[in-house]
Amino acid sequence: MELLIQLIAGALGGTAAGGAAKNISLGPVLNAVVGLIGGGVGGQILAALLGGTAGVDPATTGAAADAVAGGGLDFGSIIASVLSGGVSGGVLTAIVGAIRRSMAK
């Protein structure tokens, strides 16, 4: 479920990055596709680096610990997935747009 959230957030982040910086925009469809890829890959890398339990105290007990241990989603993991996917999607879109623009010169 986290991957799906990261993919959607990445597509939105890529679209937002392309809309905010018209000089690196790849067009609406490519912005979304590149953002989707960036959100999935970047989100998974950040989850691996952060241990997949970003924002959860190791001493946590109760429902939050059960959600983390069982692979469920709590509010913190949803927010972490949205942020990591969105930022990664936007960053990859900006990088690809800048490379494409520099190659066109």
C-alpha positions in Angstrom: 0.0 0.0 0.0 2.9 2.4 0.7 4.2 1.9 -2.8 0.9 2.9 -4.3 0.8 6.0 -2.2 4.4 6.8 -3.2 3.6 6.3 -6.9 0.5 8.6 -6.8 2.4 11.2 -4.8 5.3 11.0 -7.2 3.0 11.6 -10.2 1.5 14.6 -8.4 5.0 15.9 -7.4 6.2 15.5 -11.0 3.2 17.4 -12.3 3.7 20.1 -9.8 7.4 20.5 -10.5 6.7 20.7 -14.2 3.9 23.2 -13.6 6.0 25.4 -11.3 9.1 25.5 -13.5 7.9 25.8 -17.1 11.5 25.8 -18.4 12.0 22.2 -17.3 8.5 20.9 -18.0 8.3 17.8 -20.1 4.6 18.2 -20.8 1.8 17.1 -18.5 1.9 13.4 -19.4 5.7 13.0 -19.2 5.8 15.1 -16.0 3.4 12.6 -14.4 5.2 9.5 -15.8 8.7 10.6 -14.7 7.2 11.7 -11.3 5.6 8.3 -10.9 8.9 6.6 -11.5 10.7 9.0 -9.2 8.1 8.6 -6.5 8.3 4.8 -6.6 12.0 4.5 -6.7 12.9 7.4 -4.4 10.2 6.5 -2.0 11.4 2.9 -1.7 15.0 4.1 -1.3 14.1 6.5 1.5 11.9 3.9 3.2 14.9 1.5 3.1 17.2 4.2 4.5 14.8 5.1 7.2 13.9 1.6 8.1 10.4 1.8 6.8 9.1 3.1 10.1 9.9 6.8 9.8 8.4 8.7 12.7 7.6 5.6 14.8 9.4 5.4 18.2 11.0 2.0 18.6 9.5 1.9 22.1 6.0 2.3 20.7 3.5 -0.2 21.9 -0.1 -0.9 21.2 -1.9 -0.3 17.9 0.9 1.7 16.3 3.4 -1.1 17.0 1.0 -3.6 15.6 0.5 -1.5 12.5 4.2 -1.3 11.9 4.9 -4.9 12.6 2.0 -6.1 10.5 2.8 -3.9 7.6 -0.3 -1.8 8.2 -0.5 1.9 7.7 -0.8 4.5 10.4 -1.0 8.2 9.9 2.8 8.7 10.2 3.7 6.2 7.6 1.1 7.6 5.2 2.5 11.1 5.6 6.1 9.8 5.2 5.0 7.9 2.0 3.3 11.0 0.5 6.3 13.3 1.3 9.0 10.9 0.1 7.1 10.0 -3.1 6.1 13.6 -3.9 9.5 15.1 -3.3 11.3 12.2 -5.2 8.9 12.6 -8.1 9.4 16.3 -8.3 13.2 16.0 -8.0 13.4 13.4 -10.8 11.2 15.4 -13.0 13.4 18.5 -12.5 16.5 16.5 -13.2 15.2 14.9 -16.4 13.7 18.3 -17.5 17.0 20.1 -17.0 19.0 17.3 -18.8 16.5 17.4 -21.7 16.7 21.2 -21.9 20.5 21.2 -21.9 20.6 18.5 -24.6 18.3 20.6 -26.8 20.7 23.5 -27.0 
